[in-house]
Amino acid sequence: MAEGTRLLIGRAFVAFPGFESQSHCHYINNIMFKAVKETIWHLTCTNCKNWFTYATMEEKLCIERMQLHCPHCGKKGSAKK
């Protein structure tokens, strides 16, 4: 991107720090992004003290109601926030 560049996205100009000049503009047309939210739970096993993660895209997931098992020692149980 050349110095002085701004992008016209939709109907708004987005300025980039360090690009003060307004002499150059570029129009981005028809760019669409599909975004999804992912929640990553970080869990520590109370038995072996190792940690692991549980990733989900379910927004209403209640981690405390799940039966989990530690991939390190195999201990099964529920999580507590």
C-alpha positions in Angstrom: 0.0 0.0 0.0 1.5 3.3 -1.0 2.0 6.2 1.4 -1.1 8.3 1.7 -3.4 5.4 1.1 -6.9 5.2 2.5 -9.4 2.5 1.7 -13.1 3.1 0.9 -14.9 0.2 2.5 -18.7 0.4 2.0 -19.3 4.1 2.6 -16.5 4.8 5.1 -12.9 5.7 4.6 -10.5 3.7 6.7 -7.3 5.6 7.4 -4.1 3.8 8.1 -1.6 5.3 10.6 1.5 6.7 9.0 -0.4 7.3 5.7 -1.3 11.0 6.2 -1.8 12.1 2.6 -5.3 11.9 1.1 -4.1 11.9 -2.5 -4.5 8.1 -3.0 -7.7 6.2 -2.5 -8.6 2.7 -3.4 -12.0 1.2 -3.5 -12.6 -2.4 -2.4 -15.6 -3.8 -4.0 -17.6 -6.9 -3.1 -15.5 -8.2 -0.2 -17.5 -10.2 2.2 -16.2 -12.1 5.2 -18.0 -14.8 7.1 -17.1 -14.6 10.7 -17.8 -17.2 13.4 -17.1 -17.0 17.1 -15.2 -19.8 18.9 -15.0 -20.2 22.6 -11.9 -21.9 23.9 -12.1 -23.3 27.5 -8.7 -23.8 29.2 -9.0 -26.6 31.8 -6.5 -27.8 34.4 -6.8 -31.4 35.7 -6.9 -31.5 39.5 -5.4 -35.0 39.4 -2.3 -34.6 37.3 -2.1 -30.7 37.2 -1.7 -30.7 33.4 -3.9 -28.5 31.2 -5.9 -29.0 28.1 -8.4 -27.0 26.0 -12.0 -27.6 24.8 -13.1 -25.5 21.8 -16.7 -25.0 20.8 -18.8 -22.7 18.7 -21.9 -23.3 20.8 -22.6 -20.0 22.6 -25.0 -21.5 25.2 -22.7 -24.4 26.2 -22.6 -24.8 30.0 -19.1 -26.3 30.7 -20.1 -27.2 34.2 -22.8 -29.7 33.0 -20.4 -31.6 30.8 -18.6 -34.8 31.6 -14.9 -34.3 30.6 -11.8 -36.5 30.7 -8.2 -35.5 31.0 -6.3 -36.5 27.9 -3.1 -36.8 30.0 -4.1 -39.1 32.9 -7.6 -40.2 31.8 -9.4 -38.8 35.0 -13.1 -38.1 34.4 -15.1 -35.4 35.9 -16.9 -32.1 35.6 -15.5 -28.6 35.3 -15.9 -25.7 37.7 -15.4 -22.0 36.7 
